[in-house]
């Protein structure tokens, strides 16, 4: 019978098989700033997603109307706002090009699912609140 002294290996890393690859955990949540954008988007109208036309801009400047644009200067946060506005109004029926823009802005598919789940719960709570009034 053979004896192996494993005490010499204590504390030293063992080699892992070559096919084992460490995967980086993908982001599934949002920062506090990003969650505030989602919350504020609940009050935004679908019309806030459209670019104002020349005539609208001209009338606004002639009559002194405030533009009241909801657009955000940060393109990443604006992509999040657009997705949140669509989700608040349409649930998970979001156009594919908007989903692609959301991912191109740096958000992961897991974050997309987190956003839809959160807004879905918020929409359900709002609908139940309206039912009991």
N, C-alpha and C positions, 0 to 999 in steps of 0.2 A: 504494500500500500504506500502511495506517495503522499508527501506532505508539502503543501504550498504555503509559504509565509506571506499572507496578505497584509500584514502590518506595515510592510515597506511601502505599500501603495496608498496607505491612508493619507488623505488630504491632497492627493494628486489627481488631476482630471483623467478620466478614461477616454480613449478615443471613441468617437461615435461613428456609426456607419456613414459612408459617403452620401447615401440617399436621404439622410435626415438633414433637413434644412430648417434653420430657425426662421420663423416668420414674424414679421413686425406686426404688432397689434394695430389694426386699422381703427381710425377714429369713428366712434358711433355717436358721440354727443356734440354739443355746441358750447361755446363760451357764453358767459353771462351777457355780453354785448350782442351776440348772435341770437340768444333767446329773447332779448328785448326787441330786436328787429322783428322776430316772429310775432311777438305779442302786439306790437304797434301795427303790423300788417293786417291784423284782424279788423281794424277800423277803416283800412284803405279800400277804395272802390276799385272795381275792375278797370274803370277808365283811367286810373293812375298808371296803368301799364302802357297805355298808348302814348305815342309821341304827339304833342300838340301840333296841329297844322299851322301853316302860315297865316291863314285867316283868323284863327283863334288867337294867335300871338298878336296880330295886328289889332284886333278888337280889344284885347286885353290892354295893350299899350295906349290905345286911343281913349278908352274909358277908365283907365287907371285901375283895372282889376288886378288883384294879387294873383300871381301864378299858382301859388300853393302847391308847388310840385312836391310829390312825395319821393322823388328819385333821390337815391343816395350817391354821394360822390365816389365811394369805394365800390369798385365793380364787383368784388366778391360779396359784399353785403347787399348790393343791389340785386344780384342773382338770387340770394337767399330771400330777399323781400318779395321779388316777383314770384318765386315758387310758393312762398307762404300765402300771398294774396290769392293765387290760383287755388291752393289747397283749401283756404278758408271758404272760398266761394263755390268750388266744384268738387271738393273732396279729393279722391284719388284719380279723378278723370282729368289728368293734366296732359296737355299736348306733348308729344315726344320731343319736339325741338326745344321746349322749355326744360325738359329733363336733361337733355344733352348740354344745354347752356349751364345748368346747375352743376353738372359734373365737370364741365370745362372750367368752371370758376374755382375748382379745387375741392369740391365736396364729394364724399364717397357715397356709394350706393347704400351703405349702412346708415349714413346720416340722412339720406333721402327717406329711408324707411322710418327712422326715428322721428323725423319731421312729420310725416304723414300720420304716424300713430298718435303723436301728441295732438295734432290738430284734429284728428278724428275724435279723440276723447273730448277735446274742447267743444267741438260741434255738437256732440251728443249731450254734453252738459247744458249747453245753451238751449237745445231743442227741448230737453226735459224741463228746464226752467220756464220756458214759454208755455209749455203744456199745463203747468200748474198755476198759471196766473189767472 
